[in-house]
Protein backbone atom coordinates (compact mmCIF):
# COMPACT_ATOMS: atom_id res chain seq x y z
CA UNK A 1 0.00 0.00 0.00
CA UNK A 2 2.89 2.31 0.54
CA UNK A 3 3.69 2.33 -3.18
CA UNK A 4 0.14 3.50 -4.13
CA UNK A 5 -0.37 7.12 -5.06
CA UNK A 6 -1.99 9.20 -2.34
CA UNK A 7 -5.07 10.04 -4.49
CA UNK A 8 -5.85 6.38 -5.20
CA UNK A 9 -5.70 5.52 -1.50
CA UNK A 10 -8.06 8.41 -0.66
CA UNK A 11 -10.52 7.31 -3.36
CA UNK A 12 -10.55 3.79 -1.98
CA UNK A 13 -11.19 5.03 1.56
CA UNK A 14 -14.00 7.31 0.34
CA UNK A 15 -15.54 4.50 -1.72
CA UNK A 16 -15.35 2.11 1.22
CA UNK A 17 -17.03 4.69 3.45
CA UNK A 18 -19.85 5.23 0.95
CA UNK A 19 -20.39 1.49 0.56
CA UNK A 20 -20.44 1.00 4.34
CA UNK A 21 -22.94 3.83 4.87
CA UNK A 22 -25.11 2.48 2.04
CA UNK A 23 -25.17 -1.01 3.57
CA UNK A 24 -26.04 0.39 7.00
CA UNK A 25 -28.85 2.49 5.48
CA UNK A 26 -30.26 -0.46 3.52
CA UNK A 27 -30.09 -2.73 6.56
CA UNK A 28 -31.82 -0.20 8.81
CA UNK A 29 -34.52 0.39 6.19
CA UNK A 30 -35.08 -3.34 5.78
CA UNK A 31 -35.46 -3.75 9.55
CA UNK A 32 -38.28 -1.19 9.48
CA UNK A 33 -39.98 -2.10 6.19
CA UNK A 34 -39.97 -5.91 6.21
CA UNK A 35 -41.91 -6.37 9.48
CA UNK A 36 -44.48 -3.77 8.42
CA UNK A 37 -44.91 -5.29 4.97
CA UNK A 38 -45.33 -8.87 6.20
CA UNK A 39 -47.36 -8.11 9.31
CA UNK A 40 -44.87 -9.31 11.88
CA UNK A 41 -44.68 -7.52 15.16
CA UNK A 42 -48.42 -6.84 15.21
CA UNK A 43 -49.78 -5.87 18.60
CA UNK A 44 -53.39 -7.01 18.88
CA UNK A 45 -56.06 -4.94 20.52
CA UNK A 46 -56.18 -5.62 24.26
CA UNK A 47 -59.07 -7.54 25.79
CA UNK A 48 -61.25 -4.83 27.20
CA UNK A 49 -64.56 -4.60 29.01
CA UNK A 50 -67.69 -3.92 26.95
CA UNK A 51 -68.28 -0.29 26.05
CA UNK A 52 -64.63 0.76 26.09
CA UNK A 53 -63.12 2.14 22.87
CA UNK A 54 -60.84 -0.89 22.49
CA UNK A 55 -63.80 -3.27 22.74
CA UNK A 56 -65.98 -1.18 20.40
CA UNK A 57 -63.10 -1.15 17.91
CA UNK A 58 -62.44 -4.89 18.15
CA UNK A 59 -66.10 -5.87 17.89
CA UNK A 60 -66.73 -3.36 15.13
CA UNK A 61 -63.74 -4.42 13.04
CA UNK A 62 -64.73 -8.06 13.45
CA UNK A 63 -68.32 -7.45 12.30
CA UNK A 64 -67.19 -5.25 9.39
CA UNK A 65 -64.72 -7.95 8.28
CA UNK A 66 -67.55 -10.49 8.32
CA UNK A 67 -69.61 -8.08 6.23
CA UNK A 68 -66.75 -7.79 3.71
CA UNK A 69 -66.57 -11.59 3.41
CA UNK A 70 -70.34 -11.82 3.01
CA UNK A 71 -70.44 -9.06 0.38
CA UNK A 72 -67.60 -10.62 -1.57
CA UNK A 73 -69.23 -14.06 -1.54
CA UNK A 74 -72.60 -12.66 -2.59
CA UNK A 75 -71.10 -10.60 -5.39
CA UNK A 76 -68.87 -13.36 -6.75
CA UNK A 77 -71.70 -15.92 -6.64
CA UNK A 78 -73.89 -13.88 -8.98
CA UNK A 79 -74.41 -15.20 -12.43
CA UNK A 80 -71.87 -14.17 -15.03
CA UNK A 81 -74.44 -12.11 -16.90
CA UNK A 82 -75.45 -10.13 -13.81
CA UNK A 83 -71.91 -9.18 -12.80
CA UNK A 84 -70.03 -9.45 -16.05
CA UNK A 85 -69.07 -5.81 -15.96
CA UNK A 86 -66.42 -4.91 -13.39
CA UNK A 87 -68.12 -1.62 -12.50
CA UNK A 88 -71.45 -3.37 -11.98
CA UNK A 89 -69.78 -5.93 -9.73
CA UNK A 90 -68.20 -3.13 -7.70
CA UNK A 91 -71.56 -1.40 -7.24
CA UNK A 92 -73.13 -4.71 -6.16
CA UNK A 93 -70.25 -5.34 -3.75
CA UNK A 94 -70.70 -1.94 -2.13
CA UNK A 95 -74.46 -2.48 -1.93
CA UNK A 96 -73.86 -5.88 -0.30
CA UNK A 97 -71.73 -4.22 2.39
CA UNK A 98 -74.89 -2.60 3.75
CA UNK A 99 -76.15 -2.24 6.39
CA UNK A 100 -72.96 -3.02 8.32
CA UNK A 101 -70.81 -0.46 6.50
CA UNK A 102 -73.43 2.30 6.43
CA UNK A 103 -72.27 3.80 9.73
CA UNK A 104 -68.59 3.15 10.27
CA UNK A 105 -67.81 6.48 11.95
CA UNK A 106 -68.42 5.06 15.45
CA UNK A 107 -66.04 2.14 14.91
CA UNK A 108 -63.41 4.30 13.25
CA UNK A 109 -63.58 6.85 16.09
CA UNK A 110 -63.10 4.06 18.63
CA UNK A 111 -60.20 2.60 16.67
CA UNK A 112 -58.24 5.83 16.32
CA UNK A 113 -58.06 6.14 20.11
CA UNK A 114 -55.12 3.70 20.25
CA UNK A 115 -52.20 2.65 18.03
CA UNK A 116 -53.43 -0.95 18.03
CA UNK A 117 -56.88 0.22 16.97
CA UNK A 118 -55.49 2.37 14.16
CA UNK A 119 -53.56 -0.65 12.87
CA UNK A 120 -56.65 -2.84 13.05
CA UNK A 121 -58.73 -0.24 11.19
CA UNK A 122 -56.05 0.11 8.50
CA UNK A 123 -55.89 -3.68 8.09
CA UNK A 124 -59.68 -3.78 7.67
CA UNK A 125 -59.57 -1.07 5.00
CA UNK A 126 -56.81 -2.96 3.16
CA UNK A 127 -58.95 -6.11 3.22
CA UNK A 128 -61.99 -4.24 1.89
CA UNK A 129 -59.92 -2.70 -0.91
CA UNK A 130 -58.49 -6.09 -1.88
CA UNK A 131 -61.96 -7.64 -1.94
CA UNK A 132 -63.22 -4.75 -4.09
CA UNK A 133 -60.44 -5.37 -6.56
CA UNK A 134 -61.22 -9.08 -6.58
CA UNK A 135 -64.89 -8.63 -7.38
CA UNK A 136 -64.21 -5.86 -9.89
CA UNK A 137 -61.49 -7.61 -11.83
CA UNK A 138 -62.35 -11.23 -11.11
CA UNK A 139 -65.37 -11.51 -13.38
CA UNK A 140 -63.92 -9.39 -16.15
CA UNK A 141 -60.59 -11.20 -16.25
CA UNK A 142 -62.24 -14.64 -16.16
CA UNK A 143 -64.72 -13.83 -18.95
CA UNK A 144 -62.52 -15.26 -21.78
CA UNK A 145 -61.93 -18.47 -19.82
CA UNK A 146 -65.64 -18.87 -19.09
CA UNK A 147 -66.49 -18.31 -22.76
CA UNK A 148 -63.86 -20.85 -23.80
CA UNK A 149 -65.22 -23.45 -21.40
CA UNK A 150 -68.82 -22.75 -22.45
CA UNK A 151 -67.83 -23.34 -26.07
CA UNK A 152 -66.79 -26.87 -25.12
CA UNK A 153 -70.12 -27.72 -23.52
CA UNK A 154 -73.22 -28.91 -25.36
CA UNK A 155 -75.44 -26.01 -26.34
CA UNK A 156 -72.67 -23.46 -25.72
CA UNK A 157 -74.61 -21.83 -22.88
CA UNK A 158 -72.85 -19.37 -20.63
CA UNK A 159 -71.67 -20.47 -17.23
CA UNK A 160 -72.74 -18.97 -13.90
C-alpha positions in Angstrom: 0.0 0.0 0.0 2.9 2.3 0.5 3.7 2.3 -3.2 0.1 3.5 -4.1 -0.4 7.1 -5.1 -2.0 9.2 -2.3 -5.1 10.0 -4.5 -5.8 6.4 -5.2 -5.7 5.5 -1.5 -8.1 8.4 -0.7 -10.5 7.3 -3.4 -10.5 3.8 -2.0 -11.2 5.0 1.6 -14.0 7.3 0.3 -15.5 4.5 -1.7 -15.3 2.1 1.2 -17.0 4.7 3.4 -19.9 5.2 1.0 -20.4 1.5 0.6 -20.4 1.0 4.3 -22.9 3.8 4.9 -25.1 2.5 2.0 -25.2 -1.0 3.6 -26.0 0.4 7.0 -28.9 2.5 5.5 -30.3 -0.5 3.5 -30.1 -2.7 6.6 -31.8 -0.2 8.8 -34.5 0.4 6.2 -35.1 -3.3 5.8 -35.5 -3.8 9.5 -38.3 -1.2 9.5 -40.0 -2.1 6.2 -40.0 -5.9 6.2 -41.9 -6.4 9.5 -44.5 -3.8 8.4 -44.9 -5.3 5.0 -45.3 -8.9 6.2 -47.4 -8.1 9.3 -44.9 -9.3 11.9 -44.7 -7.5 15.2 -48.4 -6.8 15.2 -49.8 -5.9 18.6 -53.4 -7.0 18.9 -56.1 -4.9 20.5 -56.2 -5.6 24.3 -59.1 -7.5 25.8 -61.2 -4.8 27.2 -64.6 -4.6 29.0 -67.7 -3.9 27.0 -68.3 -0.3 26.1 -64.6 0.8 26.1 -63.1 2.1 22.9 -60.8 -0.9 22.5 -63.8 -3.3 22.7 -66.0 -1.2 20.4 -63.1 -1.1 17.9 -62.4 -4.9 18.2 -66.1 -5.9 17.9 -66.7 -3.4 15.1 -63.7 -4.4 13.0 -64.7 -8.1 13.4 -68.3 -7.4 12.3 -67.2 -5.2 9.4 -64.7 -8.0 8.3 -67.6 -10.5 8.3 -69.6 -8.1 6.2 -66.7 -7.8 3.7 -66.6 -11.6 3.4 -70.3 -11.8 3.0 -70.4 -9.1 0.4 -67.6 -10.6 -1.6 -69.2 -14.1 -1.5 -72.6 -12.7 -2.6 -71.1 -10.6 -5.4 -68.9 -13.4 -6.8 -71.7 -15.9 -6.6 -73.9 -13.9 -9.0 -74.4 -15.2 -12.4 -71.9 -14.2 -15.0 -74.4 -12.1 -16.9 -75.5 -10.1 -13.8 -71.9 -9.2 -12.8 -70.0 -9.5 -16.1 -69.1 -5.8 -16.0 -66.4 -4.9 -13.4 -68.1 -1.6 -12.5 -71.5 -3.4 -12.0 -69.8 -5.9 -9.7 -68.2 -3.1 -7.7 -71.6 -1.4 -7.2 -73.1 -4.7 -6.2 -70.3 -5.3 -3.7 -70.7 -1.9 -2.1 -74.5 -2.5 -1.9 -73.9 -5.9 -0.3 -71.7 -4.2 2.4 -74.9 -2.6 3.8 -76.2 -2.2 6.4 -73.0 -3.0 8.3 -70.8 -0.5 6.5 -73.4 2.3 6.4 -72.3 3.8 9.7 -68.6 3.1 10.3 -67.8 6.5 12.0 -68.4 5.1 15.4 -66.0 2.1 14.9 -63.4 4.3 13.2 -63.6 6.8 16.1 -63.1 4.1 18.6 -60.2 2.6 16.7 -58.2 5.8 16.3 -58.1 6.1 20.1 -55.1 3.7 20.2 -52.2 2.6 18.0 -53.4 -1.0 18.0 -56.9 0.2 17.0 -55.5 2.4 14.2 -53.6 -0.6 12.9 -56.7 -2.8 13.1 -58.7 -0.2 11.2 -56.1 0.1 8.5 -55.9 -3.7 8.1 -59.7 -3.8 7.7 -59.6 -1.1 5.0 -56.8 -3.0 3.2 -58.9 -6.1 3.2 -62.0 -4.2 1.9 -59.9 -2.7 -0.9 -58.5 -6.1 -1.9 -62.0 -7.6 -1.9 -63.2 -4.7 -4.1 -60.4 -5.4 -6.6 -61.2 -9.1 -6.6 -64.9 -8.6 -7.4 -64.2 -5.9 -9.9 -61.5 -7.6 -11.8 -62.4 -11.2 -11.1 -65.4 -11.5 -13.4 -63.9 -9.4 -16.2 -60.6 -11.2 -16.2 -62.2 -14.6 -16.2 -64.7 -13.8 -19.0 -62.5 -15.3 -21.8 -61.9 -18.5 -19.8 -65.6 -18.9 -19.1 -66.5 -18.3 -22.8 -63.9 -20.9 -23.8 -65.2 -23.5 -21.4 -68.8 -22.8 -22.5 -67.8 -23.3 -26.1 -66.8 -26.9 -25.1 -70.1 -27.7 -23.5 -73.2 -28.9 -25.4 -75.4 -26.0 -26.3 -72.7 -23.5 -25.7 -74.6 -21.8 -22.9 -72.8 -19.4 -20.6 -71.7 -20.5 -17.2 -72.7 -19.0 -13.9 
